[in-house]
Amino acid sequence: MQELNYHEKSKVLHHKDEVISFKCELQENLQKAMKEFVEEHPNWDQYRILQAAIAGFLMQKGFQNRDLTRLYIGNMFAMNFKK
């Protein structure tokens, strides 16, 4: 197993500022639908769609977490909740 190249950052991130990036492949039809949606709804972008979709999925599967609920509602209704 290849060891990850990890360097600690001197800046400490607050919990609300943490962002994890990942790469994923989408089926062409899903990507086209997302592109059309963003073109028709300029207040949405691909990141907001994916965050709302993942949060909604986890909530539907019974995952209970206040931060997740805030993220989902915030994305769905363009709200920014502060802790």
DSSP file (Angstrom, degrees, kcal/mol; ACC not computed):
  #  RESIDUE AA STRUCTURE BP1 BP2  ACC     N-H-->O    O-->H-N    N-H-->O    O-->H-N    TCO  KAPPA ALPHA  PHI   PSI    X-CA   Y-CA   Z-CA
    1    1 A M              0   0    0      0, 0.0     2,-0.3     0, 0.0     0, 0.0   0.000 360.0 360.0 360.0 131.7    0.0    0.0    0.0
    2    2 A Q        -     0   0    0      1,-0.1     2,-0.2     0, 0.0     0, 0.0  -0.543 360.0-121.1 -76.8 134.6    1.4    3.4   -1.0
    3    3 A E        -     0   0    0     -2,-0.3     2,-0.2     1,-0.1    -1,-0.1  -0.543  27.5-117.5 -76.3 137.5    1.9    5.8    1.9
    4    4 A L        -     0   0    0     -2,-0.2     2,-1.0     1,-0.1    -1,-0.1  -0.496  17.9-126.7 -74.2 142.7    0.0    9.1    1.6
    5    5 A N        +     0   0    0     -2,-0.2     2,-0.5     2,-0.0    -1,-0.1  -0.797  41.7 172.5 -90.9 101.3    2.1   12.3    1.3
    6    6 A Y        -     0   0    0     -2,-1.0     2,-0.5     2,-0.0    -2,-0.0  -0.946  15.8-176.1-119.8 127.8    0.6   14.4    4.1
    7    7 A H        -     0   0    0     -2,-0.5     2,-0.1     0, 0.0    -2,-0.0  -0.988  26.9-125.1-122.4 127.9    1.9   17.7    5.3
    8    8 A E        -     0   0    0     -2,-0.5     2,-0.3     1,-0.1     3,-0.0  -0.456  23.0-132.0 -69.6 140.1    0.3   19.4    8.3
    9    9 A K        -     0   0    0      2,-0.2    -1,-0.1    -2,-0.1     0, 0.0  -0.707   5.3-137.7 -90.2 145.2   -0.8   23.0    7.6
   10   10 A S  S    S+     0   0    0     -2,-0.3     2,-0.4     2,-0.1    -1,-0.1   0.790  86.0  81.8 -72.4 -26.3    0.2   25.6   10.1
   11   11 A K  S    S-     0   0    0      1,-0.0     2,-0.5    -3,-0.0    -2,-0.2  -0.674  77.8-140.6 -82.5 128.0   -3.3   27.2    9.9
   12   12 A V        -     0   0    0     -2,-0.4     2,-0.3     1,-0.0    -2,-0.1  -0.773  15.4-141.4 -89.2 127.7   -5.8   25.4   12.1
   13   13 A L        -     0   0    0     -2,-0.5     2,-0.2     2,-0.0     5,-0.1  -0.689  11.5-126.8 -88.6 139.6   -9.2   25.1   10.4
   14   14 A H    >>  -     0   0    0     -2,-0.3     3,-1.8     1,-0.1     4,-0.6  -0.525  30.5-107.4 -77.3 154.0  -12.4   25.5   12.4
   15   15 A H  G >4 S+     0   0    0      1,-0.3     3,-1.2     2,-0.2    -1,-0.1   0.870 120.2  52.9 -51.0 -43.3  -14.9   22.6   12.1
   16   16 A K  G 34 S+     0   0    0      1,-0.2    -1,-0.3     3,-0.0    -3,-0.0   0.702 107.1  53.9 -69.3 -18.1  -17.3   24.7   10.0
   17   17 A D  G <4 S+     0   0    0     -3,-1.8    -1,-0.2     2,-0.0     2,-0.2   0.512  78.8 117.8 -92.8  -6.2  -14.4   25.6    7.6
   18   18 A E    <<  +     0   0    0     -3,-1.2     2,-0.4    -4,-0.6    -3,-0.0  -0.434  38.0 177.4 -70.5 130.1  -13.4   22.0    6.8
   19   19 A V        -     0   0    0     -2,-0.2     2,-0.5     2,-0.0    -2,-0.0  -0.999  13.5-161.5-133.8 130.1  -13.8   21.0    3.2
   20   20 A I        -     0   0    0     -2,-0.4     2,-0.4     2,-0.0    -2,-0.0  -0.951  10.6-152.8-111.5 126.7  -12.8   17.6    1.7
   21   21 A S        +     0   0    0     -2,-0.5     2,-0.3     2,-0.0    -2,-0.0  -0.777  17.9 173.5 -97.9 143.4  -12.4   17.4   -2.0
   22   22 A F        -     0   0    0     -2,-0.4     2,-0.5     2,-0.0    -2,-0.0  -0.987  27.1-127.3-145.8 157.5  -12.9   14.2   -3.9
   23   23 A K        +     0   0    0     -2,-0.3     2,-0.3     2,-0.0    -2,-0.0  -0.876  31.8 171.3-105.4 132.0  -13.0   13.1   -7.5
   24   24 A C        -     0   0    0     -2,-0.5     2,-0.4     2,-0.0    -2,-0.0  -0.990  28.1-129.5-140.6 151.9  -15.9   11.1   -8.8
   25   25 A E        -     0   0    0     -2,-0.3     2,-0.4     0, 0.0    -2,-0.0  -0.828  22.8-159.6 -99.2 136.4  -17.1   10.0  -12.1
   26   26 A L        -     0   0    0     -2,-0.4     2,-0.1     2,-0.0    -2,-0.0  -0.878  25.8-106.1-113.6 147.1  -20.7   10.7  -13.2
   27   27 A Q     >  -     0   0    0     -2,-0.4     4,-2.3     1,-0.1     3,-0.3  -0.422  36.2-114.8 -64.8 148.9  -22.7    8.9  -15.8
   28   28 A E  H  > S+     0   0    0      1,-0.2     4,-2.6     2,-0.2     5,-0.2   0.874 114.4  52.6 -56.7 -42.1  -23.1   11.1  -18.8
   29   29 A N  H  > S+     0   0    0      1,-0.2     4,-2.2     2,-0.2    -1,-0.2   0.889 110.3  48.1 -63.5 -38.8  -26.9   11.5  -18.4
   30   30 A L  H  > S+     0   0    0     -3,-0.3     4,-2.4     2,-0.2    -1,-0.2   0.907 111.7  49.5 -67.0 -42.1  -26.5   12.6  -14.8
   31   31 A Q  H  X S+     0   0    0     -4,-2.3     4,-2.3     2,-0.2    -2,-0.2   0.905 111.7  48.7 -64.0 -42.1  -23.8   15.1  -15.8
   32   32 A K  H  X S+     0   0    0     -4,-2.6     4,-2.6     2,-0.2    -2,-0.2   0.914 111.5  49.3 -64.1 -43.3  -26.0   16.5  -18.6
   33   33 A A  H  X S+     0   0    0     -4,-2.2     4,-2.4     1,-0.2    -2,-0.2   0.910 111.6  49.1 -63.1 -42.2  -29.0   16.8  -16.3
   34   34 A M  H  X S+     0   0    0     -4,-2.4     4,-2.4     2,-0.2    -1,-0.2   0.906 111.0  50.3 -64.3 -41.0  -26.9   18.6  -13.6
   35   35 A K  H  X S+     0   0    0     -4,-2.3     4,-2.1     2,-0.2    -2,-0.2   0.922 111.4  47.7 -62.8 -45.3  -25.5   21.0  -16.3
   36   36 A E  H  X S+     0   0    0     -4,-2.6     4,-1.8     1,-0.2    -2,-0.2   0.899 111.3  51.5 -62.7 -41.0  -29.0   21.8  -17.6
   37   37 A F  H  X S+     0   0    0     -4,-2.4     4,-1.7     1,-0.2    -2,-0.2   0.929 110.1  48.2 -61.9 -45.9  -30.3   22.4  -14.0
   38   38 A V  H  < S+     0   0    0     -4,-2.4     6,-0.3     1,-0.2    -1,-0.2   0.875 109.6  53.2 -63.8 -37.8  -27.4   24.8  -13.2
   39   39 A E  H  < S+     0   0    0     -4,-2.1    -1,-0.2     1,-0.2    -2,-0.2   0.867 114.9  41.0 -65.0 -35.3  -28.1   26.7  -16.4
   40   40 A E  H  < S+     0   0    0     -4,-1.8    -2,-0.2     1,-0.2    -1,-0.2   0.686 122.1  41.7 -84.8 -20.0  -31.7   27.1  -15.5
   41   41 A H    ><  -     0   0    0     -4,-1.7     3,-2.2    -5,-0.2    -1,-0.2  -0.761  66.0-179.1-129.4  83.7  -31.0   27.8  -11.8
   42   42 A P  T 3  S+     0   0    0      0, 0.0    -1,-0.1     0, 0.0    -4,-0.1   0.651  77.6  67.7 -65.1 -14.8  -28.0   30.2  -11.6
   43   43 A N  T 3  S+     0   0    0      2,-0.0     2,-0.3     0, 0.0    -5,-0.1   0.524  95.9  70.0 -81.3  -2.7  -28.1   30.2   -7.8
   44   44 A W    <   -     0   0    0     -3,-2.2     2,-0.3    -6,-0.3    -3,-0.1  -0.809  60.7-179.2-107.7 152.9  -27.1   26.5   -7.8
   45   45 A D     >  -     0   0    0     -2,-0.3     4,-2.3     1,-0.0     5,-0.2  -0.880  45.8 -92.9-138.9 175.6  -23.8   25.0   -8.8
   46   46 A Q  H  > S+     0   0    0     -2,-0.3     4,-2.2     1,-0.2     5,-0.2   0.825 123.1  52.4 -61.9 -32.3  -22.4   21.5   -9.0
   47   47 A Y  H  > S+     0   0    0      2,-0.2     4,-2.5     1,-0.2    -1,-0.2   0.915 109.3  47.6 -71.5 -42.7  -21.0   21.6   -5.5
   48   48 A R  H  > S+     0   0    0      2,-0.2     4,-2.4     1,-0.2     5,-0.2   0.900 112.4  50.8 -64.5 -40.3  -24.3   22.7   -3.9
   49   49 A I  H  X S+     0   0    0     -4,-2.3     4,-2.6     2,-0.2    -2,-0.2   0.946 112.6  45.1 -61.9 -49.2  -26.2   20.0   -5.8
   50   50 A L  H  X S+     0   0    0     -4,-2.2     4,-2.6     2,-0.2     5,-0.3   0.895 113.2  50.1 -65.2 -40.3  -23.8   17.2   -4.7
   51   51 A Q  H  X S+     0   0    0     -4,-2.5     4,-2.5     2,-0.2     5,-0.2   0.933 113.7  45.3 -62.8 -45.0  -23.8   18.4   -1.1
   52   52 A A  H  X S+     0   0    0     -4,-2.4     4,-2.6    -5,-0.2    -2,-0.2   0.900 114.1  49.9 -64.8 -39.8  -27.6   18.6   -1.0
   53   53 A A  H  X S+     0   0    0     -4,-2.6     4,-2.4    -5,-0.2    -2,-0.2   0.926 113.8  43.4 -66.4 -45.2  -27.9   15.2   -2.7
   54   54 A I  H  X S+     0   0    0     -4,-2.6     4,-2.5     2,-0.2     5,-0.2   0.931 116.2  47.6 -67.0 -44.8  -25.4   13.4   -0.3
   55   55 A A  H  X S+     0   0    0     -4,-2.5     4,-2.3    -5,-0.3    -2,-0.2   0.924 113.2  48.7 -62.2 -43.7  -26.9   15.1    2.8
   56   56 A G  H  X S+     0   0    0     -4,-2.6     4,-2.4    -5,-0.2    -1,-0.2   0.903 110.9  50.5 -62.2 -42.1  -30.4   14.2    1.6
   57   57 A F  H  X S+     0   0    0     -4,-2.4     4,-1.6     2,-0.2    -2,-0.2   0.937 111.3  47.5 -60.7 -48.0  -29.4   10.6    0.9
   58   58 A L  H  <>S+     0   0    0     -4,-2.5     5,-2.5     1,-0.2    -1,-0.2   0.892 112.1  49.8 -62.9 -39.6  -27.8   10.2    4.4
   59   59 A M  H ><5S+     0   0    0     -4,-2.3     3,-1.6     1,-0.2    -1,-0.2   0.906 109.0  52.1 -65.3 -40.9  -30.8   11.7    6.1
   60   60 A Q  H 3<5S+     0   0    0     -4,-2.4    -1,-0.2     1,-0.3    -2,-0.2   0.811 105.8  56.0 -64.0 -29.2  -33.2    9.4    4.2
   61   61 A K  T 3<5S-     0   0    0     -4,-1.6    -1,-0.3    -5,-0.2    -2,-0.2   0.357 127.2 -99.0 -86.9   6.2  -31.1    6.4    5.3
   62   62 A G  T < 5 +     0   0    0     -3,-1.6     2,-0.5     1,-0.3    -3,-0.2   0.507  69.1 151.1  96.3   4.8  -31.6    7.4    9.0
   63   63 A F      < -     0   0    0     -5,-2.5     2,-0.6    -6,-0.2    -1,-0.3  -0.612  29.5-159.5 -73.9 120.3  -28.4    9.2    9.7
   64   64 A Q        +     0   0    0     -2,-0.5     2,-0.3     4,-0.0    -1,-0.0  -0.899  29.3 139.6-107.0 117.1  -29.2   11.8   12.4
   65   65 A N     >  -     0   0    0     -2,-0.6     4,-2.3     1,-0.1     5,-0.2  -0.910  45.7-142.9-159.4 128.3  -26.8   14.7   12.8
   66   66 A R  H  > S+     0   0    0     -2,-0.3     4,-2.5     1,-0.2     5,-0.2   0.895 104.2  50.4 -61.0 -42.9  -27.5   18.4   13.4
   67   67 A D  H  > S+     0   0    0      1,-0.2     4,-2.3     2,-0.2    -1,-0.2   0.893 110.6  50.1 -64.2 -39.0  -24.7   19.6   11.2
   68   68 A L  H  > S+     0   0    0      2,-0.2     4,-2.6     1,-0.2    -1,-0.2   0.908 110.3  50.0 -64.1 -42.8  -25.9   17.4    8.3
   69   69 A T  H  X S+     0   0    0     -4,-2.3     4,-2.7     2,-0.2     5,-0.3   0.915 111.1  49.1 -62.6 -43.4  -29.4   18.7    8.7
   70   70 A R  H  X S+     0   0    0     -4,-2.5     4,-2.8     2,-0.2    -2,-0.2   0.908 111.3  49.6 -62.2 -42.0  -28.1   22.3    8.6
   71   71 A L  H  X S+     0   0    0     -4,-2.3     4,-2.3     2,-0.2     5,-0.2   0.932 113.0  46.8 -62.2 -46.5  -26.1   21.6    5.5
   72   72 A Y  H  X S+     0   0    0     -4,-2.6     4,-2.5     2,-0.2    -2,-0.2   0.951 116.9  41.8 -61.7 -51.5  -29.0   20.0    3.8
   73   73 A I  H  X S+     0   0    0     -4,-2.7     4,-2.4     1,-0.2     6,-0.3   0.905 113.7  53.8 -64.9 -41.1  -31.5   22.7    4.6
   74   74 A G  H  <>S+     0   0    0     -4,-2.8     5,-1.9    -5,-0.3     4,-0.5   0.901 112.8  43.1 -60.2 -41.5  -28.9   25.4    3.9
   75   75 A N  H  <5S+     0   0    0     -4,-2.3     3,-0.4     3,-0.2    -2,-0.2   0.897 115.0  48.9 -70.9 -40.7  -28.3   24.0    0.5
   76   76 A M  H  <5S+     0   0    0     -4,-2.5    -2,-0.2     1,-0.2    -1,-0.2   0.863 125.8  26.9 -67.9 -35.5  -31.9   23.4   -0.4
   77   77 A F  T  <5S-     0   0    0     -4,-2.4    -1,-0.2    -5,-0.2    -2,-0.2   0.175 106.5-114.3-117.0  17.2  -33.1   26.9    0.7
   78   78 A A  T   5 +     0   0    0     -4,-0.5     2,-0.3    -3,-0.4    -3,-0.2   0.893  66.1 146.1  51.7  47.8  -29.9   28.9    0.1
   79   79 A M      < -     0   0    0     -5,-1.9     2,-0.6    -6,-0.3    -1,-0.2  -0.833  44.1-146.2-112.1 152.0  -29.4   29.6    3.8
   80   80 A N        -     0   0    0     -2,-0.3     2,-0.4    -5,-0.0    -9,-0.1  -0.909  18.0-163.7-119.2 102.1  -26.2   30.0    5.7
   81   81 A F        -     0   0    0     -2,-0.6     2,-0.4   -11,-0.2    -7,-0.0  -0.683   3.7-154.1 -87.6 135.4  -26.6   28.6    9.3
   82   82 A K              0   0    0     -2,-0.4    -2,-0.0     1,-0.1     0, 0.0  -0.856 360.0 360.0-107.2 146.4  -24.0   29.6   11.8
   83   83 A K              0   0    0     -2,-0.4    -1,-0.1   -16,-0.0    -2,-0.0   0.469 360.0 360.0 -73.2 360.0  -23.2   27.5   14.9
